[in-house]
Amino acid sequence: MSKFRTYLKYTVKHPLGALYGALLGIIAFSAALPMFTSGMVDAALVDLAMAAILIALMLKNYFSICRKKPSFKEKCAAWLLMILTDVIALMPTHNFAGELTTAVAFSLLICSMVLFFSGTLMAAVSAIPALWCCVFMPYHEEIMLLLSFPLRLNATVLSAAILNLSGIGIVHSGTSLILPGLDIAITDACSGIRQLDAFILIAFIVVQILHSKTGWKILHFAFIVPSIIVGNSLRIVLTVWLYRLFGETVFENTWHTVLGYGQIIFALVLFLAIGKIFSLADRKTEEDK
């Protein structure tokens, strides 16, 4: 209750922070509505939870940053950023890339407004929440599909290498594995893309808990994609090994579901282990000082 009163006091004292948070919250909720109506309830809830965490961290930083009136240079930079926003917004929007540039322009407009009224530090802090709410959430499905192919391709190449090393002759073509009498296609659903949303949320929370320095947070967070690729590769390898033992029953829903959950658990354990290594390295660095 005391923390709530403290935040309430800061909100009353610094209404601009509350305004930024409310604006991004409205944008995030508006972006989630189409996902709710199209049946993507899980994705919408995860994206909203991530938006809420990012906005809360932004407000926390806003309340803790020593606020000074923006300098003349910062106000000039804000005007230049607004001009850049106008240029980006005028680009053609007849395809997905054009629509994405419009969303980026909208997030830059918010950052330029924050820069003009609250200075450089607050503008930097608001950049990631603005990009998440204005760019990622409205184009959630399109961005996920773009990420799906490289995830599938890397998992296919890695799993093929592991299987060949284990003595199983296998050839990969694109995102397909070719065995004697069997072709396995790694589809979008099998790429780990459906779990990426929730994995990003969990990973972000883990990073905030394990590390205090921004550099270590960024470095650890960058291992999300490799962890998912390794986890997916392990699932593919196990699927092939089990197929050779039990036949086509491995491709039934029960086996497929169990292996899918195993993939998520392994990727999460790997991500946590990497974070623990970084945390120990950070602690050792501090002790050496």
URFEN-V158376 format. One record per pair of residues at least 12 apart in sequence whose C-alpha atoms are under 8 Angstrom apart, sorted by the first residue. I is the first residue (numbers start at 1). GAP is how many residues later the second one is. Records with the same first field share a line. If there is no record, write none. Layout:
# URFEN-V158376
I: GAP ; GAP
This chain:
# URFEN-V158376
10: 53
14: 49
17: 42 ; 45 ; 46
18: 41
20: 94
21: 34 ; 35 ; 37 ; 38
24: 31 ; 105 ; 106 ; 109
25: 26 ; 27 ; 30 ; 108
27: 106 ; 107
28: 20 ; 23 ; 105 ; 106 ; 109
29: 19
31: 102 ; 103 ; 106 ; 107
32: 12 ; 13 ; 15 ; 16 ; 105 ; 106
43: 154 ; 155
46: 151 ; 152 ; 155
47: 90 ; 150
49: 152
50: 151
51: 78 ; 81 ; 82
54: 74 ; 75
55: 74
58: 67 ; 68 ; 71
61: 61 ; 64
62: 60 ; 63
65: 56 ; 57
67: 51
68: 50 ; 51
69: 48 ; 49 ; 50
70: 45 ; 46 ; 47 ; 48 ; 49 ; 50
71: 48
74: 41 ; 42 ; 45 ; 46
75: 40 ; 41
77: 38
78: 34 ; 35 ; 37 ; 38
79: 33 ; 37
81: 27 ; 28 ; 31
82: 26 ; 27 ; 30
85: 20 ; 21 ; 23 ; 24
86: 19
88: 13 ; 14 ; 17
89: 12 ; 13 ; 16 ; 17
100: 35 ; 39
103: 31 ; 32
104: 27 ; 30 ; 31
106: 28
107: 20 ; 23 ; 24 ; 27 ; 28
108: 19 ; 22
110: 20
111: 12 ; 13 ; 15 ; 16 ; 19
114: 12
144: 49
145: 43 ; 48
147: 46
148: 40 ; 43 ; 44 ; 45
149: 39 ; 42
151: 40 ; 41 ; 42 ; 74 ; 78
152: 23 ; 34 ; 35 ; 36 ; 38 ; 39 ; 77
153: 21 ; 22
154: 75
155: 36 ; 74 ; 75 ; 77 ; 78
156: 16 ; 18 ; 19 ; 20 ; 21 ; 30 ; 77
157: 15
158: 72 ; 75
159: 74 ; 75 ; 77 ; 78
160: 12 ; 17 ; 77
162: 75
163: 74
175: 12
190: 42
191: 41
192: 36 ; 37 ; 40
195: 69
196: 32
199: 25 ; 69
200: 24
203: 18 ; 21 ; 68
204: 17
206: 66
207: 13 ; 14 ; 68
210: 65 ; 66 ; 69
211: 68
216: 62 ; 63 ; 66
220: 54 ; 55 ; 58
223: 48
224: 47
227: 40 ; 41 ; 43 ; 44
228: 35 ; 36 ; 39
230: 37
231: 32 ; 33 ; 35 ; 36
232: 31
234: 29
235: 24 ; 25 ; 27 ; 28
239: 12 ; 20
